[in-house]
Amino acid sequence: MSLIPATILTGFLGSGKTTLLKRVLEGAHGQKIAVIENEFGEENIDSDILVSDTQERIIQMSNGCICCTIREDLRATLRDLAEKKRKGELDFERVVIETTGLADPGPVAQTFFMDDEIAESYLLDSILTLVDAKHAPTQLDERQEARRQIGFADQIFISKADLVSADEVTALMHRLQHMNPRAPQKVVHFGEVALSEVFDLRGFNLNAKLDIDPEFLNDEEHEHEHEHAEGEHCDHPSHQHGGPHHHAHDDDVKSFVFKSDRAFDPAKLEDFLGAIVNIYGPRMLRYKGVLFMNGTDRKVIFQGVHQLMGSDLGPVWGAGEERNSKMVFIGIDLPKDIFLQGMRQCLV
């Protein structure tokens, strides 16, 4: 049996997760989707909304937060679903897990790697994060859960953009890109999203190319790659303050990128990454890259979530293709200098 694709749908309270999910379930796509839904509270109003007009099967979970008390229930539910599918008792093609608005998606994602039975049945396709344009600036300032949800995202959907000005949407998108440059962003109205933007994104697939969003570094060049000596005059446009893109928020979730055209020493890199994951793992939300490794003609696709990391051989480097490494780190107050210096010391 081929692996069942799974999508994690997250976003802060009121961001429109259920609206988007309802649109997806009602779409004329002919796909059978199992939904694992979890919200706080005794009464689950969302499931009533979801069940009303669809033939989809809603998997109701017990009360509590998916990322802590309910984690074992999630594993049990996923195992149960896979077994029922194998036996022909349930007919579905993919799973969507809608987390509570206060959930950290990390432990939910880790479930797909830590449990062998689940890893043999499911492919974690992507984490989709919804952001409420009207309330996001305050939520991102005040709630770490909201910031973590951005850090984990493979795709960001911005809802309620009609309630704020175009300048406010632009400022929000720039802030989100500063936090997570690898996740494409899209403004959506009332959950209207093409299925191709929700499913089969391969955001978590180790074999996936990193070019889901090939422009993902363009706006951030000044932050990561544009360096000059201290005190040196700089007229790089991104350093001219006062413009709409001046980043005034000191978010604890930040991203930075390592780039090099020299090959990595595999043993040194493995030792270094093992060491930083031991120390900073809980604060490392996502890290992912395409690496140029000494001793192989193929690209090495690397990624991790918290303390879990893995690599896979990708395609062969093209004949005229420039061999280089590009890796993005997204995390909470990570020491950028230590990471970048350590990566440089792993080069041949």
C-alpha positions as semicolon CSV with decimal commas, in nm:
position;residue;x (nm);y (nm);z (nm)
1;M;0,000;0,000;0,000
2;S;0,141;0,341;-0,094
3;L;0,197;0,597;0,179
4;I;-0,102;0,807;0,284
5;P;-0,027;1,179;0,246
6;A;-0,095;1,384;0,560
7;T;-0,136;1,760;0,592
8;I;-0,118;1,955;0,918
9;L;-0,341;2,264;0,922
10;T;-0,245;2,518;1,185
11;G;-0,294;2,885;1,264
12;F;-0,384;3,099;1,563
13;L;-0,738;3,116;1,705
14;G;-0,981;3,270;1,456
15;S;-0,744;3,263;1,158
16;G;-0,991;3,072;0,939
17;K;-0,868;2,711;0,954
18;T;-1,218;2,564;0,964
19;T;-1,339;2,788;0,681
20;L;-1,051;2,673;0,462
21;L;-1,102;2,310;0,559
22;K;-1,473;2,330;0,483
23;R;-1,396;2,471;0,136
24;V;-1,149;2,190;0,072
25;L;-1,396;1,923;0,183
26;E;-1,676;2,069;-0,029
27;G;-1,461;2,104;-0,342
28;A;-1,558;1,900;-0,646
29;H;-1,228;1,713;-0,651
30;G;-1,351;1,360;-0,593
31;Q;-1,093;1,293;-0,321
32;K;-1,187;1,113;-0,001
33;I;-1,032;1,293;0,295
34;A;-1,018;1,180;0,657
35;V;-1,008;1,474;0,899
36;I;-0,858;1,455;1,245
37;E;-0,990;1,755;1,430
38;N;-0,903;1,892;1,768
39;E;-1,015;2,202;1,953
40;F;-1,037;2,306;2,315
41;G;-1,369;2,295;2,498
42;E;-1,651;2,057;2,572
43;E;-1,859;2,141;2,267
44;N;-1,694;2,098;1,933
45;I;-1,884;2,343;1,718
46;D;-1,636;2,312;1,432
47;S;-1,716;1,947;1,372
48;D;-2,084;2,035;1,334
49;I;-1,993;2,293;1,071
50;L;-1,763;2,049;0,894
51;V;-1,996;1,752;0,896
52;S;-2,303;1,944;0,781
53;D;-2,262;1,945;0,403
54;T;-2,009;1,674;0,332
55;Q;-1,980;1,301;0,313
56;E;-1,633;1,314;0,469
57;R;-1,555;1,117;0,781
58;I;-1,459;1,336;1,077
59;I;-1,232;1,167;1,331
60;Q;-1,321;1,324;1,663
61;M;-1,051;1,331;1,926
62;S;-1,081;1,368;2,302
63;N;-1,042;1,711;2,464
64;G;-0,704;1,871;2,515
65;C;-0,421;2,003;2,308
66;I;-0,292;1,797;2,019
67;C;0,067;1,883;2,097
68;C;0,075;1,763;2,458
69;T;-0,198;1,565;2,636
70;I;-0,348;1,435;2,313
71;R;-0,028;1,330;2,140
72;E;-0,072;0,962;2,216
73;D;-0,430;0,988;2,095
74;L;-0,308;1,128;1,766
75;R;-0,074;0,831;1,720
76;A;-0,349;0,587;1,812
77;T;-0,591;0,760;1,577
78;L;-0,346;0,754;1,287
79;R;-0,266;0,385;1,347
80;D;-0,636;0,303;1,367
81;L;-0,711;0,489;1,043
82;A;-0,429;0,313;0,856
83;E;-0,542;-0,027;0,982
84;K;-0,904;0,036;0,881
85;K;-0,787;0,147;0,537
86;R;-0,574;-0,168;0,497
87;K;-0,871;-0,387;0,592
88;G;-1,099;-0,202;0,354
89;E;-1,324;-0,079;0,635
90;L;-1,250;0,285;0,553
91;D;-1,198;0,441;0,213
92;F;-0,988;0,758;0,213
93;E;-0,690;0,890;0,020
94;R;-0,534;1,145;0,254
95;V;-0,550;1,283;0,607
96;V;-0,581;1,643;0,727
97;I;-0,503;1,719;1,091
98;E;-0,654;2,047;1,208
99;T;-0,477;2,153;1,526
100;T;-0,611;2,376;1,798
101;G;-0,525;2,744;1,750
102;L;-0,290;2,728;2,048
103;A;-0,094;2,425;1,927
104;D;0,276;2,404;1,851
105;P;0,287;2,202;1,525
106;G;0,630;2,058;1,609
107;P;0,529;1,756;1,816
108;V;0,248;1,682;1,569
109;A;0,502;1,673;1,286
110;Q;0,744;1,463;1,492
111;T;0,477;1,195;1,537
112;F;0,526;1,105;1,170
113;F;0,895;1,032;1,223
114;M;0,917;0,896;1,578
115;D;0,662;0,617;1,544
116;D;0,777;0,343;1,303
117;E;0,426;0,218;1,235
118;I;0,306;0,566;1,141
119;A;0,621;0,634;0,936
120;E;0,550;0,316;0,737
121;S;0,191;0,420;0,666
122;Y;0,202;0,797;0,616
123;L;0,396;1,065;0,430
124;L;0,385;1,403;0,603
125;D;0,318;1,626;0,303
126;S;0,325;1,975;0,453
127;I;0,231;2,212;0,733
128;L;-0,012;2,484;0,625
129;T;-0,037;2,791;0,848
130;L;-0,322;3,042;0,835
131;V;-0,258;3,399;0,945
132;D;-0,532;3,652;1,025
133;A;-0,415;3,980;0,867
134;K;-0,614;4,197;1,108
135;H;-0,499;4,038;1,436
136;A;-0,165;3,882;1,338
137;P;0,059;4,179;1,427
138;T;-0,065;4,175;1,788
139;Q;-0,069;3,794;1,808
140;L;0,288;3,772;1,675
141;D;0,400;4,036;1,926
142;E;0,236;3,869;2,224
143;R;0,208;3,494;2,161
144;Q;0,498;3,260;2,101
145;E;0,257;2,990;1,974
146;A;0,168;3,220;1,683
147;R;0,535;3,281;1,604
148;R;0,616;2,909;1,621
149;Q;0,332;2,832;1,380
150;I;0,496;3,067;1,127
151;G;0,836;2,906;1,182
152;F;0,701;2,558;1,102
153;A;0,503;2,654;0,793
154;D;0,562;2,508;0,448
155;Q;0,288;2,733;0,305
156;I;0,133;3,045;0,461
157;F;-0,220;3,159;0,379
158;I;-0,314;3,513;0,486
159;S;-0,685;3,556;0,565
160;K;-0,898;3,866;0,638
161;A;-0,673;4,087;0,425
162;D;-0,983;4,283;0,322
163;L;-1,008;4,417;0,679
164;V;-0,674;4,602;0,664
165;S;-0,494;4,835;0,422
166;A;-0,266;4,718;0,141
167;D;0,032;4,869;0,325
168;E;-0,052;4,667;0,636
169;V;-0,069;4,345;0,432
170;T;0,269;4,427;0,272
171;A;0,425;4,495;0,612
172;L;0,284;4,169;0,751
173;M;0,411;3,966;0,454
174;H;0,757;4,115;0,493
175;R;0,757;4,031;0,863
176;L;0,647;3,672;0,794
177;Q;0,917;3,633;0,530
178;H;1,176;3,758;0,777
179;M;1,062;3,484;1,016
180;N;1,031;3,206;0,757
181;P;1,175;3,276;0,412
182;R;1,116;2,922;0,282
183;A;0,733;2,931;0,301
184;P;0,546;3,084;0,006
185;Q;0,270;3,326;0,109
186;K;-0,072;3,373;-0,046
187;V;-0,362;3,601;0,043
188;V;-0,689;3,404;0,049
189;H;-1,049;3,519;0,073
190;F;-1,295;3,313;0,278
191;G;-1,088;3,000;0,243
192;E;-1,096;2,994;-0,137
193;V;-0,778;2,808;-0,224
194;A;-0,695;2,587;-0,520
195;L;-0,640;2,225;-0,417
196;S;-0,296;2,234;-0,582
197;E;-0,194;2,491;-0,319
198;V;-0,310;2,271;-0,030
199;F;-0,218;1,912;-0,119
200;D;0,086;1,736;-0,263
201;L;0,316;2,029;-0,183
202;R;0,593;1,787;-0,076
203;G;0,703;2,046;0,176
204;F;0,829;1,774;0,407
205;N;0,948;1,521;0,155
206;L;1,325;1,466;0,179
207;N;1,333;1,400;-0,195
208;A;1,166;1,730;-0,273
209;K;1,361;1,998;-0,450
210;L;1,402;2,318;-0,252
211;D;1,258;2,528;-0,531
212;I;0,896;2,539;-0,414
213;D;0,967;2,910;-0,381
214;P;1,283;2,989;-0,581
215;E;1,260;3,358;-0,487
216;F;1,267;3,282;-0,116
217;L;1,589;3,472;-0,054
218;N;1,537;3,774;-0,275
219;D;1,398;4,013;-0,017
220;E;1,631;3,886;0,250
221;E;1,963;3,925;0,074
222;H;2,057;4,224;0,291
223;E;1,985;4,029;0,605
224;H;2,184;3,719;0,524
225;E;2,435;3,779;0,249
226;H;2,494;4,153;0,227
227;E;2,787;4,214;0,460
228;H;3,026;4,506;0,485
229;A;3,289;4,620;0,729
230;E;3,174;4,783;1,050
231;G;3,143;5,157;1,005
232;E;3,162;5,133;0,626
233;H;2,906;5,348;0,445
234;C;2,629;5,137;0,296
235;D;2,366;5,255;0,051
236;H;2,205;4,914;0,006
237;P;1,833;5,002;-0,036
238;S;1,728;4,763;0,236
239;H;1,935;4,960;0,488
240;Q;1,755;5,287;0,422
241;H;1,520;5,315;0,718
242;G;1,174;5,459;0,710
243;G;1,054;5,270;0,404
244;P;0,762;5,026;0,419
245;H;0,996;4,729;0,462
246;H;1,187;4,852;0,765
247;H;1,167;4,560;1,005
248;A;1,096;4,707;1,348
249;H;0,980;4,388;1,522
250;D;1,228;4,190;1,726
251;D;1,060;3,853;1,681
252;D;1,225;3,566;1,864
253;V;1,146;3,338;1,567
254;K;1,400;3,430;1,302
255;S;1,565;3,275;1,001
256;F;1,909;3,289;0,851
257;V;2,073;3,119;0,557
258;F;2,410;2,951;0,511
259;K;2,555;2,950;0,158
260;S;2,884;2,821;0,023
261;D;3,027;2,698;-0,305
262;R;3,283;2,478;-0,125
263;A;3,200;2,113;-0,051
264;F;3,117;1,990;0,299
265;D;3,318;1,722;0,477
266;P;3,034;1,476;0,559
267;A;3,182;1,353;0,890
268;K;3,253;1,704;1,018
269;L;2,907;1,826;0,922
270;E;2,739;1,531;1,090
271;D;2,936;1,593;1,411
272;F;2,859;1,966;1,412
273;L;2,486;1,927;1,341
274;G;2,464;1,654;1,607
275;A;2,625;1,888;1,859
276;I;2,403;2,191;1,790
277;V;2,089;1,978;1,786
278;N;2,180;1,846;2,131
279;I;2,207;2,200;2,265
280;Y;1,954;2,399;2,062
281;G;1,718;2,126;1,931
282;P;1,403;2,241;2,114
283;R;1,453;2,592;1,972
284;M;1,528;2,472;1,616
285;L;1,186;2,474;1,450
286;R;1,281;2,386;1,091
287;Y;1,609;2,357;0,906
288;K;1,637;2,245;0,549
289;G;1,879;2,263;0,263
290;V;2,036;2,130;-0,056
291;L;2,401;2,051;0,019
292;F;2,717;2,007;-0,188
293;M;2,894;1,712;-0,023
294;N;3,246;1,587;-0,084
295;G;3,254;1,232;-0,224
296;T;2,923;1,223;-0,411
297;D;2,803;1,352;-0,749
298;R;2,450;1,391;-0,615
299;K;2,285;1,670;-0,424
300;V;2,217;1,590;-0,061
301;I;1,873;1,699;0,060
302;F;1,880;1,768;0,431
303;Q;1,616;1,873;0,681
304;G;1,515;1,859;1,043
305;V;1,250;1,943;1,300
306;H;1,372;2,007;1,655
307;Q;1,605;1,717;1,744
308;L;1,499;1,501;1,449
309;M;1,702;1,534;1,132
310;G;1,770;1,331;0,822
311;S;1,925;1,346;0,479
312;D;1,860;1,182;0,145
313;L;2,044;1,168;-0,187
314;G;1,882;1,393;-0,445
315;P;1,942;1,420;-0,819
316;V;2,289;1,426;-0,978
317;W;2,445;1,772;-1,019
318;G;2,399;1,886;-1,378
319;A;2,696;1,905;-1,616
320;G;2,709;2,285;-1,621
321;E;2,540;2,336;-1,286
322;E;2,722;2,537;-1,021
323;R;2,769;2,318;-0,714
324;N;2,689;2,495;-0,391
325;S;2,512;2,454;-0,059
326;K;2,216;2,653;0,064
327;M;2,060;2,584;0,402
328;V;1,799;2,781;0,594
329;F;1,763;2,767;0,972
330;I;1,440;2,881;1,139
331;G;1,425;2,892;1,516
332;I;1,379;3,075;1,844
333;D;1,670;3,302;1,939
334;L;1,929;3,083;1,766
335;P;2,290;3,210;1,782
336;K;2,339;3,287;1,413
337;D;2,714;3,353;1,441
338;I;2,782;3,019;1,612
339;F;2,578;2,831;1,351
340;L;2,735;3,001;1,049
341;Q;3,091;2,978;1,184
342;G;3,037;2,610;1,269
343;M;2,903;2,536;0,921
344;R;3,204;2,709;0,764
345;Q;3,440;2,493;0,971
346;C;3,278;2,181;0,820
347;L;3,382;2,274;0,464
348;V;3,659;2,083;0,290
